[in-house]
């Protein structure tokens, strides 16, 4: 049973999450040749204060771009 994790920013719209899970599932079914029921999709939402790039939190990088 394939387990697929999608890491990214928070998705507020539940309809968009449903579409993401459907799209990833469709691609996995095509790639693995297994039934849809075998696919496990996990969405891990990461808030900007929990992600760092280049030694800087994303929340701080966003603040630096504000006027």
CHARMM-style PDB file with segment names, atoms N, HN, CA, C and O in Angstrom:
ATOM      1  N   UNK     1       0.850  -1.174   0.000  1.00  0.00      PROA
ATOM      2  CA  UNK     1       0.000   0.000   0.000  1.00  0.00      PROA
ATOM      3  C   UNK     1       0.895   1.236   0.000  1.00  0.00      PROA
ATOM      4  O   UNK     1       1.561   1.496   1.002  1.00  0.00      PROA
ATOM      5  N   UNK     2       0.934   2.003  -1.082  1.00  0.00      PROA
ATOM      6  HN  UNK     2       0.393   1.791  -1.896  1.00  0.00      PROA
ATOM      7  CA  UNK     2       1.742   3.214  -1.141  1.00  0.00      PROA
ATOM      8  C   UNK     2       1.216   4.294  -0.192  1.00  0.00      PROA
ATOM      9  O   UNK     2       0.014   4.551  -0.113  1.00  0.00      PROA
ATOM     10  N   UNK     3       2.150   4.913   0.521  1.00  0.00      PROA
ATOM     11  HN  UNK     3       3.126   4.704   0.457  1.00  0.00      PROA
ATOM     12  CA  UNK     3       1.854   6.069   1.369  1.00  0.00      PROA
ATOM     13  C   UNK     3       2.538   7.270   0.748  1.00  0.00      PROA
ATOM     14  O   UNK     3       3.756   7.274   0.575  1.00  0.00      PROA
ATOM     15  N   UNK     4       1.760   8.292   0.410  1.00  0.00      PROA
ATOM     16  HN  UNK     4       0.770   8.289   0.551  1.00  0.00      PROA
ATOM     17  CA  UNK     4       2.294   9.481  -0.234  1.00  0.00      PROA
ATOM     18  C   UNK     4       2.020  10.671   0.669  1.00  0.00      PROA
ATOM     19  O   UNK     4       0.883  10.911   1.075  1.00  0.00      PROA
ATOM     20  N   UNK     5       3.084  11.420   0.980  1.00  0.00      PROA
ATOM     21  HN  UNK     5       4.007  11.225   0.650  1.00  0.00      PROA
ATOM     22  CA  UNK     5       2.949  12.595   1.830  1.00  0.00      PROA
ATOM     23  C   UNK     5       3.180  13.847   1.004  1.00  0.00      PROA
ATOM     24  O   UNK     5       4.155  13.944   0.259  1.00  0.00      PROA
ATOM     25  N   UNK     6       2.271  14.806   1.146  1.00  0.00      PROA
ATOM     26  HN  UNK     6       1.479  14.727   1.752  1.00  0.00      PROA
ATOM     27  CA  UNK     6       2.401  16.092   0.487  1.00  0.00      PROA
ATOM     28  C   UNK     6       2.686  17.122   1.585  1.00  0.00      PROA
ATOM     29  O   UNK     6       1.830  17.379   2.432  1.00  0.00      PROA
ATOM     30  N   UNK     7       3.879  17.706   1.570  1.00  0.00      PROA
ATOM     31  HN  UNK     7       4.574  17.497   0.882  1.00  0.00      PROA
ATOM     32  CA  UNK     7       4.261  18.745   2.525  1.00  0.00      PROA
ATOM     33  C   UNK     7       4.126  20.093   1.841  1.00  0.00      PROA
ATOM     34  O   UNK     7       4.564  20.267   0.704  1.00  0.00      PROA
ATOM     35  N   UNK     8       3.521  21.045   2.535  1.00  0.00      PROA
ATOM     36  HN  UNK     8       3.166  20.903   3.459  1.00  0.00      PROA
ATOM     37  CA  UNK     8       3.400  22.366   1.947  1.00  0.00      PROA
ATOM     38  C   UNK     8       2.677  23.318   2.873  1.00  0.00      PROA
ATOM     39  O   UNK     8       2.373  22.977   4.016  1.00  0.00      PROA
ATOM     40  N   UNK     9       2.403  24.509   2.381  1.00  0.00      PROA
ATOM     41  HN  UNK     9       2.650  24.786   1.453  1.00  0.00      PROA
ATOM     42  CA  UNK     9       1.676  25.484   3.187  1.00  0.00      PROA
ATOM     43  C   UNK     9       0.224  25.039   3.383  1.00  0.00      PROA
ATOM     44  O   UNK     9      -0.272  24.154   2.685  1.00  0.00      PROA
ATOM     45  N   UNK    10      -0.427  25.658   4.328  1.00  0.00      PROA
ATOM     46  HN  UNK    10      -0.024  26.376   4.896  1.00  0.00      PROA
ATOM     47  CA  UNK    10      -1.812  25.330   4.646  1.00  0.00      PROA
ATOM     48  C   UNK    10      -2.724  25.623   3.459  1.00  0.00      PROA
ATOM     49  O   UNK    10      -2.574  26.636   2.776  1.00  0.00      PROA
ATOM     50  N   UNK    11      -3.666  24.721   3.231  1.00  0.00      PROA
ATOM     51  HN  UNK    11      -3.788  23.898   3.786  1.00  0.00      PROA
ATOM     52  CA  UNK    11      -4.686  24.904   2.209  1.00  0.00      PROA
ATOM     53  C   UNK    11      -6.002  25.131   2.956  1.00  0.00      PROA
ATOM     54  O   UNK    11      -6.528  24.220   3.595  1.00  0.00      PROA
ATOM     55  N   UNK    12      -6.513  26.330   2.871  1.00  0.00      PROA
ATOM     56  HN  UNK    12      -6.085  27.070   2.352  1.00  0.00      PROA
ATOM     57  CA  UNK    12      -7.728  26.699   3.599  1.00  0.00      PROA
ATOM     58  C   UNK    12      -8.988  26.063   2.996  1.00  0.00      PROA
ATOM     59  O   UNK    12      -9.893  25.654   3.724  1.00  0.00      PROA
ATOM     60  N   UNK    13      -9.037  25.986   1.696  1.00  0.00      PROA
ATOM     61  HN  UNK    13      -8.302  26.318   1.104  1.00  0.00      PROA
ATOM     62  CA  UNK    13     -10.227  25.553   0.966  1.00  0.00      PROA
ATOM     63  C   UNK    13     -10.312  24.025   0.933  1.00  0.00      PROA
ATOM     64  O   UNK    13      -9.473  23.369   0.315  1.00  0.00      PROA
ATOM     65  N   UNK    14     -11.316  23.463   1.592  1.00  0.00      PROA
ATOM     66  HN  UNK    14     -11.998  23.996   2.094  1.00  0.00      PROA
ATOM     67  CA  UNK    14     -11.491  22.018   1.651  1.00  0.00      PROA
ATOM     68  C   UNK    14     -11.678  21.412   0.260  1.00  0.00      PROA
ATOM     69  O   UNK    14     -11.229  20.294   0.006  1.00  0.00      PROA
ATOM     70  N   UNK    15     -12.331  22.135  -0.632  1.00  0.00      PROA
ATOM     71  HN  UNK    15     -12.695  23.043  -0.427  1.00  0.00      PROA
ATOM     72  CA  UNK    15     -12.518  21.643  -2.002  1.00  0.00      PROA
ATOM     73  C   UNK    15     -11.173  21.476  -2.705  1.00  0.00      PROA
ATOM     74  O   UNK    15     -10.985  20.534  -3.475  1.00  0.00      PROA
ATOM     75  N   UNK    16     -10.244  22.384  -2.441  1.00  0.00      PROA
ATOM     76  HN  UNK    16     -10.397  23.149  -1.815  1.00  0.00      PROA
ATOM     77  CA  UNK    16      -8.907  22.277  -3.047  1.00  0.00      PROA
ATOM     78  C   UNK    16      -8.153  21.085  -2.477  1.00  0.00      PROA
ATOM     79  O   UNK    16      -7.406  20.425  -3.200  1.00  0.00      PROA
ATOM     80  N   UNK    17      -8.337  20.798  -1.187  1.00  0.00      PROA
ATOM     81  HN  UNK    17      -8.943  21.334  -0.600  1.00  0.00      PROA
ATOM     82  CA  UNK    17      -7.697  19.612  -0.591  1.00  0.00      PROA
ATOM     83  C   UNK    17      -8.255  18.338  -1.220  1.00  0.00      PROA
ATOM     84  O   UNK    17      -7.513  17.404  -1.525  1.00  0.00      PROA
ATOM     85  N   UNK    18      -9.566  18.318  -1.407  1.00  0.00      PROA
ATOM     86  HN  UNK    18     -10.168  19.076  -1.159  1.00  0.00      PROA
ATOM     87  CA  UNK    18     -10.183  17.147  -2.043  1.00  0.00      PROA
ATOM     88  C   UNK    18      -9.617  16.938  -3.449  1.00  0.00      PROA
ATOM     89  O   UNK    18      -9.312  15.812  -3.842  1.00  0.00      PROA
ATOM     90  N   UNK    19      -9.482  18.022  -4.193  1.00  0.00      PROA
ATOM     91  HN  UNK    19      -9.730  18.937  -3.873  1.00  0.00      PROA
ATOM     92  CA  UNK    19      -8.935  17.941  -5.553  1.00  0.00      PROA
ATOM     93  C   UNK    19      -7.486  17.475  -5.535  1.00  0.00      PROA
ATOM     94  O   UNK    19      -7.083  16.673  -6.378  1.00  0.00      PROA
ATOM     95  N   UNK    20      -6.698  17.967  -4.582  1.00  0.00      PROA
ATOM     96  HN  UNK    20      -7.025  18.618  -3.897  1.00  0.00      PROA
ATOM     97  CA  UNK    20      -5.301  17.540  -4.453  1.00  0.00      PROA
ATOM     98  C   UNK    20      -5.220  16.042  -4.202  1.00  0.00      PROA
ATOM     99  O   UNK    20      -4.451  15.343  -4.861  1.00  0.00      PROA
ATOM    100  N   UNK    21      -6.006  15.545  -3.255  1.00  0.00      PROA
ATOM    101  HN  UNK    21      -6.631  16.113  -2.720  1.00  0.00      PROA
ATOM    102  CA  UNK    21      -5.991  14.119  -2.932  1.00  0.00      PROA
ATOM    103  C   UNK    21      -6.439  13.292  -4.139  1.00  0.00      PROA
ATOM    104  O   UNK    21      -5.859  12.243  -4.417  1.00  0.00      PROA
ATOM    105  N   UNK    22      -7.451  13.751  -4.846  1.00  0.00      PROA
ATOM    106  HN  UNK    22      -7.922  14.603  -4.620  1.00  0.00      PROA
ATOM    107  CA  UNK    22      -7.929  13.026  -6.035  1.00  0.00      PROA
ATOM    108  C   UNK    22      -6.849  12.992  -7.120  1.00  0.00      PROA
ATOM    109  O   UNK    22      -6.599  11.945  -7.718  1.00  0.00      PROA
ATOM    110  N   UNK    23      -6.219  14.123  -7.370  1.00  0.00      PROA
ATOM    111  HN  UNK    23      -6.422  14.973  -6.884  1.00  0.00      PROA
ATOM    112  CA  UNK    23      -5.202  14.213  -8.419  1.00  0.00      PROA
ATOM    113  C   UNK    23      -3.984  13.345  -8.094  1.00  0.00      PROA
ATOM    114  O   UNK    23      -3.475  12.633  -8.959  1.00  0.00      PROA
ATOM    115  N   UNK    24      -3.527  13.407  -6.857  1.00  0.00      PROA
ATOM    116  HN  UNK    24      -3.940  13.985  -6.153  1.00  0.00      PROA
ATOM    117  CA  UNK    24      -2.369  12.596  -6.449  1.00  0.00      PROA
ATOM    118  C   UNK    24      -2.731  11.110  -6.508  1.00  0.00      PROA
ATOM    119  O   UNK    24      -1.931  10.287  -6.954  1.00  0.00      PROA
ATOM    120  N   UNK    25      -3.932  10.778  -6.059  1.00  0.00      PROA
ATOM    121  HN  UNK    25      -4.582  11.447  -5.697  1.00  0.00      PROA
ATOM    122  CA  UNK    25      -4.383   9.384  -6.118  1.00  0.00      PROA
ATOM    123  C   UNK    25      -4.431   8.889  -7.555  1.00  0.00      PROA
ATOM    124  O   UNK    25      -3.965   7.787  -7.847  1.00  0.00      PROA
ATOM    125  N   UNK    26      -4.989   9.688  -8.454  1.00  0.00      PROA
ATOM    126  HN  UNK    26      -5.368  10.583  -8.218  1.00  0.00      PROA
ATOM    127  CA  UNK    26      -5.059   9.303  -9.868  1.00  0.00      PROA
ATOM    128  C   UNK    26      -3.664   9.036 -10.435  1.00  0.00      PROA
ATOM    129  O   UNK    26      -3.462   8.058 -11.154  1.00  0.00      PROA
ATOM    130  N   UNK    27      -2.705   9.903 -10.112  1.00  0.00      PROA
ATOM    131  HN  UNK    27      -2.870  10.698  -9.527  1.00  0.00      PROA
ATOM    132  CA  UNK    27      -1.339   9.729 -10.609  1.00  0.00      PROA
ATOM    133  C   UNK    27      -0.697   8.468 -10.027  1.00  0.00      PROA
ATOM    134  O   UNK    27       0.016   7.751 -10.730  1.00  0.00      PROA
ATOM    135  N   UNK    28      -0.949   8.201  -8.751  1.00  0.00      PROA
ATOM    136  HN  UNK    28      -1.528   8.784  -8.181  1.00  0.00      PROA
ATOM    137  CA  UNK    28      -0.372   7.020  -8.111  1.00  0.00      PROA
ATOM    138  C   UNK    28      -0.968   5.733  -8.672  1.00  0.00      PROA
ATOM    139  O   UNK    28      -0.256   4.749  -8.869  1.00  0.00      PROA
ATOM    140  N   UNK    29      -2.267   5.743  -8.926  1.00  0.00      PROA
ATOM    141  HN  UNK    29      -2.845   6.543  -8.766  1.00  0.00      PROA
ATOM    142  CA  UNK    29      -2.914   4.573  -9.528  1.00  0.00      PROA
ATOM    143  C   UNK    29      -2.271   4.276 -10.883  1.00  0.00      PROA
ATOM    144  O   UNK    29      -1.980   3.124 -11.204  1.00  0.00      PROA
ATOM    145  N   UNK    30      -2.056   5.323 -11.667  1.00  0.00      PROA
ATOM    146  HN  UNK    30      -2.292   6.259 -11.406  1.00  0.00      PROA
ATOM    147  CA  UNK    30      -1.436   5.160 -12.994  1.00  0.00      PROA
ATOM    148  C   UNK    30      -0.002   4.643 -12.874  1.00  0.00      PROA
ATOM    149  O   UNK    30       0.406   3.761 -13.629  1.00  0.00      PROA
ATOM    150  N   UNK    31       0.761   5.190 -11.928  1.00  0.00      PROA
ATOM    151  HN  UNK    31       0.430   5.906 -11.314  1.00  0.00      PROA
ATOM    152  CA  UNK    31       2.174   4.811 -11.785  1.00  0.00      PROA
ATOM    153  C   UNK    31       2.349   3.402 -11.205  1.00  0.00      PROA
ATOM    154  O   UNK    31       3.187   2.634 -11.676  1.00  0.00      PROA
ATOM    155  N   UNK    32       1.562   3.071 -10.189  1.00  0.00      PROA
ATOM    156  HN  UNK    32       0.881   3.695  -9.806  1.00  0.00      PROA
ATOM    157  CA  UNK    32       1.724   1.785  -9.503  1.00  0.00      PROA
ATOM    158  C   UNK    32       0.895   0.669 -10.102  1.00  0.00      PROA
ATOM    159  O   UNK    32       1.220  -0.507  -9.942  1.00  0.00      PROA
ATOM    160  N   UNK    33      -0.180   1.032 -10.792  1.00  0.00      PROA
ATOM    161  HN  UNK    33      -0.444   1.988 -10.922  1.00  0.00      PROA
ATOM    162  CA  UNK    33      -1.061  -0.004 -11.325  1.00  0.00      PROA
ATOM    163  C   UNK    33      -1.836  -0.731 -10.242  1.00  0.00      PROA
ATOM    164  O   UNK    33      -2.234  -1.883 -10.418  1.00  0.00      PROA
ATOM    165  N   UNK    34      -2.051  -0.056  -9.121  1.00  0.00      PROA
ATOM    166  HN  UNK    34      -1.728   0.879  -8.978  1.00  0.00      PROA
ATOM    167  CA  UNK    34      -2.797  -0.631  -8.007  1.00  0.00      PROA
ATOM    168  C   UNK    34      -4.157   0.063  -7.902  1.00  0.00      PROA
ATOM    169  O   UNK    34      -4.342   1.147  -8.456  1.00  0.00      PROA
ATOM    170  N   UNK    35      -5.111  -0.557  -7.195  1.00  0.00      PROA
ATOM    171  HN  UNK    35      -4.961  -1.437  -6.746  1.00  0.00      PROA
ATOM    172  CA  UNK    35      -6.424   0.080  -7.058  1.00  0.00      PROA
ATOM    173  C   UNK    35      -6.371   1.328  -6.188  1.00  0.00      PROA
ATOM    174  O   UNK    35      -5.484   1.481  -5.348  1.00  0.00      PROA
ATOM    175  N   UNK    36      -7.333   2.214  -6.400  1.00  0.00      PROA
ATOM    176  HN  UNK    36      -8.054   2.090  -7.082  1.00  0.00      PROA
ATOM    177  CA  UNK    36      -7.424   3.473  -5.638  1.00  0.00      PROA
ATOM    178  C   UNK    36      -7.450   3.212  -4.133  1.00  0.00      PROA
ATOM    179  O   UNK    36      -6.882   3.979  -3.356  1.00  0.00      PROA
ATOM    180  N   UNK    37      -8.102   2.137  -3.729  1.00  0.00      PROA
ATOM    181  HN  UNK    37      -8.563   1.514  -4.361  1.00  0.00      PROA
ATOM    182  CA  UNK    37      -8.249   1.835  -2.316  1.00  0.00      PROA
ATOM    183  C   UNK    37      -6.906   1.520  -1.638  1.00  0.00      PROA
ATOM    184  O   UNK    37      -6.821   1.501  -0.410  1.00  0.00      PROA
ATOM    185  N   UNK    38      -5.874   1.277  -2.425  1.00  0.00      PROA
ATOM    186  HN  UNK    38      -5.943   1.292  -3.423  1.00  0.00      PROA
ATOM    187  CA  UNK    38      -4.562   0.967  -1.864  1.00  0.00      PROA
ATOM    188  C   UNK    38      -3.751   2.230  -1.555  1.00  0.00      PROA
ATOM    189  O   UNK    38      -2.726   2.159  -0.877  1.00  0.00      PROA
ATOM    190  N   UNK    39      -4.206   3.377  -2.050  1.00  0.00      PROA
ATOM    191  HN  UNK    39      -5.039   3.434  -2.600  1.00  0.00      PROA
ATOM    192  CA  UNK    39      -3.433   4.620  -1.914  1.00  0.00      PROA
ATOM    193  C   UNK    39      -3.774   5.353  -0.616  1.00  0.00      PROA
ATOM    194  O   UNK    39      -4.941   5.543  -0.274  1.00  0.00      PROA
ATOM    195  N   UNK    40      -2.724   5.755   0.092  1.00  0.00      PROA
ATOM    196  HN  UNK    40      -1.776   5.601  -0.185  1.00  0.00      PROA
ATOM    197  CA  UNK    40      -2.873   6.569   1.301  1.00  0.00      PROA
ATOM    198  C   UNK    40      -2.180   7.896   1.031  1.00  0.00      PROA
ATOM    199  O   UNK    40      -0.980   7.927   0.760  1.00  0.00      PROA
ATOM    200  N   UNK    41      -2.925   8.988   1.104  1.00  0.00      PROA
ATOM    201  HN  UNK    41      -3.900   8.963   1.325  1.00  0.00      PROA
ATOM    202  CA  UNK    41      -2.378  10.324   0.864  1.00  0.00      PROA
ATOM    203  C   UNK    41      -2.456  11.103   2.174  1.00  0.00      PROA
ATOM    204  O   UNK    41      -3.529  11.228   2.763  1.00  0.00      PROA
ATOM    205  N   UNK    42      -1.321  11.624   2.626  1.00  0.00      PROA
ATOM    206  HN  UNK    42      -0.449  11.522   2.147  1.00  0.00      PROA
ATOM    207  CA  UNK    42      -1.264  12.437   3.836  1.00  0.00      PROA
ATOM    208  C   UNK    42      -0.884  13.862   3.457  1.00  0.00      PROA
ATOM    209  O   UNK    42       0.092  14.080   2.739  1.00  0.00      PROA
ATOM    210  N   UNK    43      -1.650  14.821   3.936  1.00  0.00      PROA
ATOM    211  HN  UNK    43      -2.443  14.644   4.519  1.00  0.00      PROA
ATOM    212  CA  UNK    43      -1.324  16.226   3.718  1.00  0.00      PROA
ATOM    213  C   UNK    43      -0.747  16.775   5.014  1.00  0.00      PROA
ATOM    214  O   UNK    43      -1.419  16.791   6.045  1.00  0.00      PROA
ATOM    215  N   UNK    44       0.494  17.221   4.958  1.00  0.00      PROA
ATOM    216  HN  UNK    44       1.040  17.208   4.121  1.00  0.00      PROA
ATOM    217  CA  UNK    44       1.141  17.832   6.114  1.00  0.00      PROA
ATOM    218  C   UNK    44       1.265  19.324   5.845  1.00  0.00      PROA
ATOM    219  O   UNK    44       2.000  19.752   4.956  1.00  0.00      PROA
ATOM    220  N   UNK    45       0.544  20.094   6.617  1.00  0.00      PROA
ATOM    221  HN  UNK    45      -0.053  19.746   7.339  1.00  0.00      PROA
ATOM    222  CA  UNK    45       0.543  21.538   6.419  1.00  0.00      PROA
ATOM    223  C   UNK    45       1.569  22.188   7.345  1.00  0.00      PROA
ATOM    224  O   UNK    45       1.584  21.955   8.554  1.00  0.00      PROA
ATOM    225  N   UNK    46       2.406  22.993   6.748  1.00  0.00      PROA
ATOM    226  HN  UNK    46       2.393  23.182   5.766  1.00  0.00      PROA
ATOM    227  CA  UNK    46       3.482  23.645   7.484  1.00  0.00      PROA
ATOM    228  C   UNK    46       3.263  25.146   7.520  1.00  0.00      PROA
ATOM    229  O   UNK    46       3.213  25.803   6.480  1.00  0.00      PROA
ATOM    230  N   UNK    47       3.134  25.677   8.713  1.00  0.00      PROA
ATOM    231  HN  UNK    47       3.174  25.143   9.558  1.00  0.00      PROA
ATOM    232  CA  UNK    47       2.961  27.116   8.876  1.00  0.00      PROA
ATOM    233  C   UNK    47       4.298  27.821   8.660  1.00  0.00      PROA
ATOM    234  O   UNK    47       5.340  27.237   8.959  1.00  0.00      PROA
ATOM    235  N   UNK    48       4.309  29.039   8.156  1.00  0.00      PROA
ATOM    236  HN  UNK    48       3.463  29.514   7.913  1.00  0.00      PROA
ATOM    237  CA  UNK    48       5.544  29.752   7.848  1.00  0.00      PROA
ATOM    238  C   UNK    48       6.485  29.904   9.046  1.00  0.00      PROA
ATOM    239  O   UNK    48       7.696  30.039   8.866  1.00  0.00      PROA
ATOM    240  N   UNK    49       5.939  29.885  10.263  1.00  0.00      PROA
ATOM    241  HN  UNK    49       4.956  29.776  10.409  1.00  0.00      PROA
ATOM    242  CA  UNK    49       6.811  30.001  11.431  1.00  0.00      PROA
ATOM    243  C   UNK    49       7.488  28.673  11.786  1.00  0.00      PROA
ATOM    244  O   UNK    49       8.303  28.615  12.707  1.00  0.00      PROA
ATOM    245  N   UNK    50       7.146  27.602  11.047  1.00  0.00      PROA
ATOM    246  HN  UNK    50       6.484  27.649  10.298  1.00  0.00      PROA
ATOM    247  CA  UNK    50       7.742  26.289  11.289  1.00  0.00      PROA
ATOM    248  C   UNK    50       8.653  25.830  10.155  1.00  0.00      PROA
ATOM    249  O   UNK    50       9.101  24.683  10.150  1.00  0.00      PROA
ATOM    250  N   UNK    51       8.930  26.705   9.201  1.00  0.00      PROA
ATOM    251  HN  UNK    51       8.567  27.636   9.205  1.00  0.00      PROA
ATOM    252  CA  UNK    51       9.761  26.337   8.052  1.00  0.00      PROA
ATOM    253  C   UNK    51      10.894  27.347   7.912  1.00  0.00      PROA
ATOM    254  O   UNK    51      10.671  28.557   7.898  1.00  0.00      PROA
ATOM    255  N   UNK    52      12.103  26.827   7.811  1.00  0.00      PROA
ATOM    256  HN  UNK    52      12.284  25.844   7.823  1.00  0.00      PROA
ATOM    257  CA  UNK    52      13.252  27.698   7.606  1.00  0.00      PROA
ATOM    258  C   UNK    52      13.955  27.375   6.307  1.00  0.00      PROA
ATOM    259  O   UNK    52      14.098  26.209   5.937  1.00  0.00      PROA
ATOM    260  N   UNK    53      14.395  28.415   5.613  1.00  0.00      PROA
ATOM    261  HN  UNK    53      14.280  29.362   5.913  1.00  0.00      PROA
ATOM    262  CA  UNK    53      15.175  28.260   4.382  1.00  0.00      PROA
ATOM    263  C   UNK    53      16.372  29.178   4.494  1.00  0.00      PROA
ATOM    264  O   UNK    53      16.235  30.372   4.756  1.00  0.00      PROA
ATOM    265  N   UNK    54      17.540  28.612   4.295  1.00  0.00      PROA
ATOM    266  HN  UNK    54      17.651  27.642   4.082  1.00  0.00      PROA
ATOM    267  CA  UNK    54      18.763  29.420   4.340  1.00  0.00      PROA
ATOM    268  C   UNK    54      18.986  30.078   5.700  1.00  0.00      PROA
ATOM    269  O   UNK    54      19.518  31.185   5.775  1.00  0.00      PROA
ATOM    270  N   UNK    55      18.584  29.405   6.768  1.00  0.00      PROA
ATOM    271  HN  UNK    55      18.152  28.506   6.708  1.00  0.00      PROA
ATOM    272  CA  UNK    55      18.800  29.926   8.101  1.00  0.00      PROA
ATOM    273  C   UNK    55      17.787  30.957   8.560  1.00  0.00      PROA
ATOM    274  O   UNK    55      17.966  31.585   9.603  1.00  0.00      PROA
ATOM    275  N   UNK    56      16.720  31.135   7.785  1.00  0.00      PROA
ATOM    276  HN  UNK    56      16.574  30.624   6.937  1.00  0.00      PROA
ATOM    277  CA  UNK    56      15.705  32.135   8.090  1.00  0.00      PROA
ATOM    278  C   UNK    56      14.324  31.491   8.067  1.00  0.00      PROA
ATOM    279  O   UNK    56      14.035  30.669   7.197  1.00  0.00      PROA
ATOM    280  N   UNK    57      13.473  31.860   9.016  1.00  0.00      PROA
ATOM    281  HN  UNK    57      13.708  32.528   9.722  1.00  0.00      PROA
ATOM    282  CA  UNK    57      12.096  31.384   8.990  1.00  0.00      PROA
ATOM    283  C   UNK    57      11.349  32.047   7.832  1.00  0.00      PROA
ATOM    284  O   UNK    57      11.584  33.212   7.513  1.00  0.00      PROA
ATOM    285  N   UNK    58      10.463  31.300   7.221  1.00  0.00      PROA
ATOM    286  HN  UNK    58      10.272  30.354   7.480  1.00  0.00      PROA
ATOM    287  CA  UNK    58       9.676  31.868   6.124  1.00  0.00      PROA
ATOM    288  C   UNK    58       8.869  33.075   6.580  1.00  0.00      PROA
ATOM    289  O   UNK    58       8.724  34.039   5.828  1.00  0.00      PROA
ATOM    290  N   UNK    59       8.348  33.037   7.788  1.00  0.00      PROA
ATOM    291  HN  UNK    59       8.465  32.254   8.399  1.00  0.00      PROA
ATOM    292  CA  UNK    59       7.557  34.161   8.285  1.00  0.00      PROA
ATOM    293  C   UNK    59       8.396  35.432   8.337  1.00  0.00      PROA
ATOM    294  O   UNK    59       7.890  36.523   8.075  1.00  0.00      PROA
ATOM    295  N   UNK    60       9.681  35.295   8.675  1.00  0.00      PROA
ATOM    296  HN  UNK    60      10.092  34.409   8.887  1.00  0.00      PROA
ATOM    297  CA  UNK    60      10.563  36.462   8.720  1.00  0.00      PROA
ATOM    298  C   UNK    60      10.942  36.928   7.329  1.00  0.00      PROA
ATOM    299  O   UNK    60      11.090  38.128   7.100  1.00  0.00      PROA
ATOM    300  N   UNK    61      11.101  36.003   6.399  1.00  0.00      PROA
ATOM    301  HN  UNK    61      10.980  35.028   6.585  1.00  0.00      PROA
ATOM    302  CA  UNK    61      11.406  36.393   5.016  1.00  0.00      PROA
ATOM    303  C   UNK    61      10.247  37.174   4.413  1.00  0.00      PROA
ATOM    304  O   UNK    61      10.458  38.147   3.688  1.00  0.00      PROA
ATOM    305  N   UNK    62       9.016  36.745   4.714  1.00  0.00      PROA
ATOM    306  HN  UNK    62       8.846  35.955   5.302  1.00  0.00      PROA
ATOM    307  CA  UNK    62       7.838  37.441   4.196  1.00  0.00      PROA
ATOM    308  C   UNK    62       7.750  38.851   4.769  1.00  0.00      PROA
ATOM    309  O   UNK    62       7.380  39.788   4.061  1.00  0.00      PROA
ATOM    310  N   UNK    63       8.092  39.007   6.055  1.00  0.00      PROA
ATOM    311  HN  UNK    63       8.392  38.246   6.630  1.00  0.00      PROA
ATOM    312  CA  UNK    63       8.046  40.318   6.689  1.00  0.00      PROA
ATOM    313  C   UNK    63       9.063  41.263   6.072  1.00  0.00      PROA
ATOM    314  O   UNK    63       8.812  42.464   5.969  1.00  0.00      PROA
ATOM    315  N   UNK    64      10.207  40.733   5.662  1.00  0.00      PROA
ATOM    316  HN  UNK    64      10.410  39.757   5.745  1.00  0.00      PROA
ATOM    317  CA  UNK    64      11.252  41.565   5.062  1.00  0.00      PROA
ATOM    318  C   UNK    64      10.855  42.144   3.732  1.00  0.00      PROA
ATOM    319  O   UNK    64      11.454  43.118   3.278  1.00  0.00      PROA
ATOM    320  N   UNK    65       9.841  41.557   3.086  1.00  0.00      PROA
ATOM    321  HN  UNK    65       9.354  40.765   3.455  1.00  0.00      PROA
ATOM    322  CA  UNK    65       9.401  42.042   1.773  1.00  0.00      PROA
ATOM    323  C   UNK    65       8.263  43.040   1.871  1.00  0.00      PROA
ATOM    324  O   UNK    65       7.855  43.621   0.865  1.00  0.00      PROA
ATOM    325  N   UNK    66       7.742  43.246   3.092  1.00  0.00      PROA
ATOM    326  HN  UNK    66       8.074  42.774   3.909  1.00  0.00      PROA
ATOM    327  CA  UNK    66       6.650  44.201   3.246  1.00  0.00      PROA
ATOM    328  C   UNK    66       7.180  45.636   3.106  1.00  0.00      PROA
ATOM    329  O   UNK    66       8.322  45.913   3.472  1.00  0.00      PROA
ATOM    330  N   UNK    67       6.355  46.540   2.579  1.00  0.00      PROA
ATOM    331  HN  UNK    67       5.428  46.314   2.281  1.00  0.00      PROA
ATOM    332  CA  UNK    67       6.813  47.932   2.422  1.00  0.00      PROA
ATOM    333  C   UNK    67       6.991  48.631   3.747  1.00  0.00      PROA
ATOM    334  OT1 UNK    67       7.370  49.802   3.781  1.00  0.00      PROA
TER     335      UNK     67
END
